[in-house]
């Protein structure tokens, strides 16, 4: 498992490095990051999710996924509590503290998490997609509106029912529903359509990592390197969180519904670096994202070593 994860992590970081290089050398137009982000959101990720549901979705697999949802909810609340504790210790300012809480609680389980699973554990990609559903719900219902959008003084605008529901009507969920219907009904799509969906889905991982590198290319690296708090956050996210999960999993070892698939999904969520939402969403509302950008950059760089090592320990202690 160590070598498999290491190979996949290096593959992803090659594209992060290319994105960073292209950004620094100004090879692409200024709106390139926005364009790639839209391609990921509206085409590549939905195609990957739809393909997984079409190929794997049936009544038997859906019934088996109930335990995954319970595991995801439990792990999410555990990391939210830990994120609240550590962000309060490290930061007094509201906006930075909120972004830190968000980054620690949710991480990059989407773009990078899916890329790791797709490359190293393709046989459970469908299960991992189902596992992430409560995590997306946590982001839409609490993470984004409360931590990334609300004012630092705690004043929150009252959200209408439409405001709450709107984030759930997104391309990924729509693709999931289409894949669910096709999978359950056994409908056979024409071969060119299947090839197009699969080909688009295969673009997700390299484009997502290229986008990550392109985004962080515009920051002041020297300023980030000097900020010691970012290394503390990185250690908490990349070392402490996986260790806490492994310890809890060892205590629960033997529980019937916690199988290898559930363990791998939970572990993948635990080891991921801090995600891009902590930069993109606050920036759209005119907030300072300097520290958030540093968190994303440093945790992604360090994770090239921490992810394979954490998985190696995880395999030796938990996988049966």
Secondary structure, DSSP 4 states (H G I P E B T S, - for coil): -HHHHHHHHHHHHHHHHHHHHHHHTT-S-TTHHHHHHHHIIIIIHHHHHHHHHHHH-SHHHHHHTHHHHHHHHHHHHHHHHHHHHHHHHH--SHHHHHHHHHHHHHTTTTHHHHHHHHHH-GGGHHHHHHHTHHHHHHIIIIIIIIIIIS-TTS--PPPPHHHHHHTTSSHHHHHHHHHHHHHHHT----HHHHHHHHHHHHTHHHHHHHHHHHHHTTS-HHHHHT-HHHHHHHHIIIIIHHHHHHHHHHHTTT-TT--HHHHHHHHHHHH----THHHHHHHHTT---HHHHHHHHHHHHHHHHHHHHHHHHHHHHH--
